[in-house]
Amino acid sequence: MYKISLNILLALVLVVPASAQRGTDTFKLYFDLNVPVLNQKMEKKIDLLIYNDKILSGSSVTIIGYADYLGSEAYNKGLSMKRAENVKSYLVKYGINPDDIKLCIGKGKVDREGMTDKAGYQIDRRVDIVMNNRTKKKPHPDKVKPGGTPRKDTTNRVYVTNIDEMKTLKPGSVFQLNNVYFPADRHIMKPESNATLEKLYVVLHDNPRLKISIEGHVCCIRDAADALDIDTQEPILSINRARAIYQYLVLKGIDPKRLTYRGFGRSHPVIQNELTEEDAEKNRRVEIRVVENN
């Protein structure tokens, strides 16, 4: 009896870690009624999952769309597929390798026998992102652990006195977007930022082949990768500030395919240790990276 128990124990010691490594994580994204497009809340949820390494390139990803019982079978099949495809597009746009997405399907409606509520069933209006067989967690390339050393930034940083100069810069060039102001710990821009944003819009409008990345940075934190946004209560302030500028440009009519946004937290400080408010201002910034210019 003792030998059998010992053998079982040894098997558990050997098997459990391996099975834990082969586990899956499922993340659920919820949609509005009859809407295939991600809402802002779900976009931010994906941002947070990517930023915190919950969704990683290098892992096998399955995307499954669903609809509730309202509507015809054909309609729900198409709606669930569009939801899944929109999630896939968002993941690819923000850094997930499309080759890692092994399956993207729409399952149609979820049967809820006996349910007749005309409002439907909100929980079934969703997309599941399933991360499969993640064996080794890859470090986020743009994050720094508390007490760690920021990744060396070898970007071609340039000094721009007029945003109009952006149209002459080579791909890879980065410059600071001056005169864009955010209240402390918030992503909502102050009105005095409008003049700079309008100039940025005009240059992009007049140069349709110009593509950019909008990159947010924060200062003055030590024990977190990013600062808390008090507007949303999320620890992704640098992402939300970059997103705010992205949304401004899209609402003005710039094709979103020409724009990306990212948040680097405090992983790329200009000043390693902020001792003055001037030091803090240099780290608390939004930068524009030229991606394509031809």
C-alpha positions in Angstrom: 0.0 0.0 0.0 2.8 2.4 0.9 4.6 1.7 -2.4 1.4 2.4 -4.4 0.9 5.7 -2.6 4.6 6.7 -3.2 4.3 6.0 -6.9 1.2 8.1 -7.2 2.9 10.9 -5.4 5.9 10.8 -7.7 3.6 10.8 -10.7 1.8 13.9 -9.4 5.1 15.7 -8.9 6.2 15.0 -12.4 2.8 15.5 -14.2 1.3 18.6 -12.5 3.9 21.1 -13.5 3.8 19.9 -17.1 0.0 20.1 -17.3 0.1 23.5 -15.6 2.4 24.7 -18.4 0.0 23.4 -21.0 -3.0 25.1 -19.6 -5.2 27.6 -21.3 -6.5 31.1 -20.4 -9.8 32.4 -21.7 -10.6 36.1 -21.9 -14.1 37.2 -22.6 -15.0 40.4 -24.4 -18.6 41.6 -24.4 -20.4 43.5 -27.2 -23.4 45.7 -27.4 -26.7 44.4 -28.9 -26.5 43.8 -32.7 -23.0 45.5 -32.7 -19.9 43.7 -34.2 -17.5 46.5 -33.3 -15.5 46.6 -30.0 -16.5 49.3 -27.7 -14.0 51.4 -25.9 -14.3 49.5 -22.6 -13.4 46.2 -24.4 -10.5 47.9 -26.4 -9.0 49.0 -23.1 -9.4 45.5 -21.7 -7.4 44.1 -24.6 -4.8 46.9 -24.1 -4.4 45.9 -20.5 -4.2 42.2 -21.3 -1.4 42.8 -23.8 0.4 45.2 -21.6 0.4 42.8 -18.7 1.5 39.9 -20.8 -1.8 38.0 -20.6 -2.0 37.9 -24.4 1.4 37.2 -26.0 2.9 36.7 -29.4 4.4 33.3 -29.5 1.4 31.6 -28.0 -1.3 29.8 -30.0 -4.5 32.0 -30.0 -8.1 30.9 -30.7 -10.8 33.6 -31.2 -14.4 32.5 -31.0 -17.4 34.8 -31.6 -20.9 34.3 -30.2 -24.3 36.0 -30.4 -27.4 35.7 -28.2 -30.6 34.0 -29.1 -32.2 37.1 -30.7 -32.4 37.1 -34.5 -32.2 34.4 -37.2 -29.5 31.7 -37.3 -27.9 33.2 -40.4 -27.8 36.7 -39.0 -26.2 35.5 -35.7 -23.7 33.4 -37.6 -22.6 36.4 -39.5 -22.6 38.7 -36.5 -20.5 36.4 -34.4 -18.0 36.0 -37.2 -17.7 39.8 -37.6 -17.1 40.1 -33.9 -14.3 37.5 -34.0 -12.7 39.2 -37.0 -12.8 42.6 -35.4 -11.0 41.2 -32.3 -8.4 39.5 -34.5 -7.8 42.8 -36.4 -7.4 44.7 -33.1 -4.9 42.1 -31.7 -2.8 42.2 -34.9 -2.8 46.0 -35.0 -1.4 46.1 -31.6 1.4 43.6 -31.9 0.1 40.1 -31.9 1.6 38.0 -34.7 -1.2 37.0 -37.1 0.5 33.6 -37.6 -0.1 32.9 -33.9 -3.9 33.2 -34.4 -4.7 29.6 -35.3 -8.5 29.8 -35.5 -10.9 32.7 -35.8 -14.5 31.6 -36.1 -18.1 32.7 -35.4 -20.2 30.1 -33.6 -23.5 31.9 -34.0 -26.1 32.1 -31.3 -25.9 30.4 -27.9 -29.1 28.3 -27.3 -30.9 29.4 -24.2 -33.9 27.1 -24.2 -37.0 28.7 -22.6 -35.6 32.2 -22.7 -37.9 34.7 -24.4 -36.8 38.1 -23.1 -36.8 40.6 -25.9 -33.6 42.2 -24.5 -31.7 39.0 -25.2 -28.9 37.7 -23.0 -25.9 40.0 -22.8 -23.4 37.4 -21.6 -23.7 35.6 -24.9 -22.9 38.7 -27.0 -19.2 38.1 -26.7 -15.9 36.9 -28.1 -13.6 34.5 -26.3 -9.9 34.8 -26.7 -8.3 31.5 -25.8 -4.5 31.4 -25.2 -3.4 27.8 -25.8 -0.3 25.9 -24.6 1.6 28.9 -23.3 4.8 27.2 -22.1 7.1 30.1 -21.4 6.1 33.7 -20.6 8.0 36.1 -22.7 9.0 39.5 -21.1 7.2 42.5 -22.5 9.8 44.3 -24.7 8.7 47.7 -23.5 8.2 47.2 -19.8 10.6 47.4 -16.9 10.3 45.6 -13.6 10.4 47.6 -10.4 14.1 48.2 -9.7 15.1 47.0 -13.1 17.0 48.7 -16.0 14.9 50.2 -18.8 15.4 48.8 -22.3 18.0 50.8 -24.2 16.3 53.1 -26.7 18.3 53.5 -29.8 15.6 55.5 -31.6 16.7 58.3 -34.0 15.4 61.1 -31.7 15.2 64.5 -33.4 14.4 68.0 -32.3 11.4 69.5 -34.2 10.4 73.1 -33.8 7.5 72.9 -36.1 5.2 69.9 -36.6 5.3 70.6 -40.3 8.9 69.3 -40.3 7.4 65.8 -39.6 6.8 65.3 -43.4 10.5 65.5 -44.0 11.6 62.9 -41.4 12.9 59.5 -42.2 11.0 56.4 -40.9 12.2 55.6 -37.3 12.6 59.3 -36.4 10.9 60.3 -33.1 10.1 63.7 -31.8 8.3 65.0 -28.8 4.8 66.4 -29.3 5.2 69.7 -27.4 2.3 71.9 -26.0 0.0 69.0 -25.4 -1.2 69.2 -21.8 -2.8 66.6 -19.5 -3.9 67.2 -16.0 -2.0 65.2 -13.4 -2.9 61.5 -13.5 -5.5 62.0 -16.2 -5.8 61.2 -19.9 -8.2 63.9 -20.9 -6.4 66.7 -22.6 -6.6 70.4 -21.7 -8.2 72.8 -24.2 -4.9 74.6 -24.8 -3.6 71.4 -26.5 -6.0 71.9 -29.4 -3.7 74.1 -31.5 -0.9 71.5 -31.5 -3.3 68.7 -32.3 -4.8 70.6 -35.2 -1.4 71.2 -36.7 -0.7 67.4 -36.4 -4.0 66.7 -38.1 -3.2 69.1 -41.0 0.2 67.6 -41.7 -1.3 64.1 -41.7 -4.2 65.2 -43.9 -1.9 66.9 -46.4 0.5 64.0 -46.5 -1.6 60.9 -47.0 1.3 58.4 -47.2 2.6 59.5 -43.8 2.1 56.9 -41.1 2.9 57.5 -37.4 2.9 55.8 -34.0 1.7 57.9 -31.0 3.7 56.9 -27.9 2.9 57.9 -24.4 5.4 58.1 -21.4 4.9 58.9 -17.8 7.2 60.0 -14.9 7.8 59.7 -11.2 6.8 56.0 -10.6 9.0 53.4 -9.1 7.0 50.2 -8.2 4.8 49.9 -11.2 5.2 49.6 -15.0 2.7 52.5 -15.7 0.8 55.1 -13.7 -2.8 55.0 -12.6 -5.3 56.8 -14.8 -7.8 58.3 -12.3 -10.4 58.8 -15.1 -10.6 55.1 -15.7 -9.0 53.6 -12.6 -6.7 51.6 -14.8 -2.9 51.4 -14.4 -2.3 52.3 -18.1 -2.0 56.1 -18.1 0.6 56.2 -20.8 -1.6 54.1 -23.1 -4.7 56.1 -22.5 -2.9 59.4 -23.2 -1.6 58.1 -26.5 -5.0 56.7 -27.3 -6.7 60.1 -26.6 -4.5 61.7 -29.4 -5.2 58.7 -31.7 -9.0 59.1 -31.2 -8.8 62.9 -31.9 -7.1 62.2 -35.2 -9.5 59.4 -36.2 -12.5 61.6 -35.3 -11.1 64.3 -37.5 -11.0 61.9 -40.5 -7.5 60.4 -40.5 -7.5 56.8 -41.6 -6.9 54.6 -38.5 -4.7 52.3 -40.7 -2.2 55.1 -40.7 -2.0 55.4 -37.0 -1.0 53.2 -34.0 -0.7 54.1 -30.4 1.4 52.6 -27.6 2.2 53.3 -24.0 5.6 52.7 -22.5 5.0 53.7 -18.9 8.3 54.8 -17.5 10.4 52.2 -19.4 12.0 54.9 -21.6 12.9 57.8 -19.3 14.9 60.8 -20.7 16.0 61.5 -17.1 16.8 58.4 -15.1 16.0 59.9 -11.7 13.7 62.9 -11.6 15.0 65.4 -9.0 13.1 68.5 -10.2 9.8 69.3 -11.9 11.8 70.0 -15.1 13.1 66.4 -15.0 9.6 65.1 -14.5 8.3 67.1 -17.5 11.0 65.6 -19.7 9.8 62.1 -18.8 6.1 63.0 -18.8 5.6 63.3 -22.6 4.0 62.1 -25.8 6.2 61.3 -28.8 5.5 60.8 -32.5 7.4 58.1 -34.3 7.4 58.2 -38.1 6.6 54.7 -39.3 6.3 55.3 -43.1 7.0 58.4 -45.1 7.1 58.0 -48.9 
